[in-house]
Amino acid sequence: MRKEISRYLILAMVITLATVYGLTIYLMYRETSTLVRENIIQEADYIAEALNIAGEDYLRQLDQGLVNARVTLISKDGEVLYDTEKDEFTFENHLDRPEIRQALRTGRGTDIRRSTSIGEEMYYCAVLLKDGNVVRISKASGTALSNALLLLPPIVLIGVVMILLGAFMTGFSVRRLIRPINLLDLNEPLKNDVYEELTPLLQRIDKQNREKKAVDDMRTEFSANVSHELKTPLTSISGYAEIMKNGLVRPEDTVRFSEKIYREARRMIRLIDDIIRLSRLDEGIRSEPDQIIDLHDLAAEVVADLETNASTNGISLYQTGIHCRVRGDRQTLYELLYNLADNAIKYNHSGGSVEIDTEYTRGQSIIRVIDTGIGIPEDQKDRIFERFYRVDKSHSRATGGTGLGLSIVKHGVMAHNGQIQVDSALGRGTTMTVTFDGV
């Protein structure tokens, strides 16, 4: 991490310096170019005034190299009368030159163009003399660029020194910056005295630590509960089987002992089946591909399957509501609704009732399981979906419950992006409301 930060900081510094230096050279070039153009105009005015006063005698001084620009004297017909430099283009007619035409018309003319004689960009300034001739001064634009580039070596040297100094300071600063982070106590993140900017990160780490601990505690508790729940029926089966093996059972009691062994074995099978269902739901494994499910029809199927059980316990089980549909795994939705209705029957009074109602409103499919049972204490509502948690442990064991039914319900609802709400009061029954996105 330290190397990455250092590398990015140095790279940012180099890019910044290069950008600043490039802009500096460009601005200096523009400024120098402006100065060169102004100097040419001033020099042209000076030479024109000297020619107006001294005449062509002044041109002999120019031949002695007193001027650092090219000077050309042109007649009003465009003929070159004098030039400080002689080349094949010197004596061409100059009447078509823009600066000459402008000078003859207004008294002064300027232009910037590429010279065909020397092959580079030139600045031109022409001034009309009193005798009708035109004097023109020209200078290469490379003068401006060369002046700007004169500062490049010291600028580069300063840049190198700044990069070396910056690299040293970056390394020093990054080490000091990273040191508190390397010393963080991630087991107790909120106790670290470190940068304020890291507080949200440390809060998330603390939250993850607490969630991880809660999951670990839940797994430990789950393992202990599974061991206990399996040990109880296994102990019963082992005890009954040992008595029968030792011939201590009278022939007329054999059927009764066999029924107890069978009942405890069935209890273990239900427990293992529920554990497998929970594991599959935890892993997001669907029993079937998603399809459109009519909750009203599904409720009718659950009512038919639990009708005998409800009648045996003296419970009135019936269905109300309208057709409403959801998209999901039919087997999981069936188990969800079956567990809710089965619990409503188990934790009810003889002569009580269980109603399964379906509703569609505002784009949502809703199913309610309403019972007149023993109810749930207010302080236990948040715990009823925990694995192996029982509100009435003695009643649950008497009815053969595994303590995993509502956990399966909760995971089934989550698997379908639904919500479940519990309305209950002790001794006044319970209403379980499950809401899904309708289709």
Secondary structure, 3 states (H helix, E strand, C coil): CHHHHHHHHHHHHHHHHHHHHHHHHHHHHHHHHHHHHHHHHHHHHHHHHHHHHHCCHHHHHHHCCCCCCEEEEECCCCCEEEECCCCCCCCCCCCCCHHHHHHHHHCEEEEEEECCCCCCEEEEEEEECCCCCEEEEEEECHHHHHHHHCCHHHHHHHHHHHHHHHHHHHHHHHHHHHHHHHCCCCCCHHHCCCCHHHHHHHHHHHHHHHHHHHHHHHHHHHHHHHHHHHHHHHHHHHHHHHHHHCCCCCHHHHHHHHHHHHHHHHHHHHHHHHHHHHHHHHCCCCCCCCEEEEHHHHHHHHHHHHHHHHHHCCCEEEEEECCCEEEECHHHHHHHHHHHHHHHHHCCCCCCEEEEEEEEECCEEEEEEEECCCCCCHHHHHHCCCCCCCCCHHHHHHCCCCCCHHHHHHHHHHHCCCEEEEEECCCCCEEEEEEEECC
